[in-house]
Amino acid sequence: MARGLELDLVEVGPNANAPVCRIMDYGKFKYEEGQKAKEARKKSTNVSVKEVKYRPKIGKGDFDTKTRNVIRFIDEGHKVKITLQFRGREMAHPELGSKILDDVLDAVGPAAKVDTQARLEGRSMSMVLSPDKKAQEAMKKAAVEAEKEAAQAAVQAEAAEGASDAEDEDVEDGG
């Protein structure tokens, strides 16, 4: 019957109690399956771990740049591994490293949560942060509301300025 219609007999459900077969164009079937798989891959989120390396004697500008990158990675939805490399005598002062990691946490704020607490492994201290979706959504809502309030304040200030201009014109005409 399939040959008469120039179609193929395709086994669709091989694991069923009675194997299920359909008469269809096999090339079209494979193409559609590939498209479904491609769409599924597109919808899945691929969370990768980005690493940012700090040093105990890092300068203010370098610290700010690296921390900006950490915030950007977290906003993009990536996990971030923060590594602090110690060299030589710096190993005698691990508290300096933990202070830097605490500063990074303060700078990132509530947008990230700590997955792995800071711990010393050999000559490096590392900590893993992941994005906190609920906190990020709350921050976005707060930013939108603040923007609306600022727009309303600007409109009110403009209206008040227009009213004072009208009063100034009345004073000039009266004189």
Number of C-alpha atoms within 10 A of each C-alpha: 9 13 9 7 10 10 15 17 14 16 12 13 12 11 9 8 7 8 10 12 13 14 16 15 15 14 11 10 13 11 11 12 12 12 12 12 11 11 11 11 11 10 8 8 10 10 11 11 15 16 16 16 13 23 19 20 12 11 10 8 9 12 17 14 10 16 20 15 15 25 20 13 20 23 17 11 19 20 23 24 19 22 21 22 18 21 11 7 7 16 17 10 11 17 12 15 25 19 12 18 21 13 14 19 17 10 15 18 12 16 21 24 18 15 14 12 10 18 13 17 8 9 13 18 22 22 19 19 23 21 22 16 16 11 15 16 12 13 14 11 12 12 12 12 12 12 12 12 12 12 12 12 12 12 12 12 12 12 12 11 12 12 11 12 11 10 11 11 10 11 9 8 7 6 5
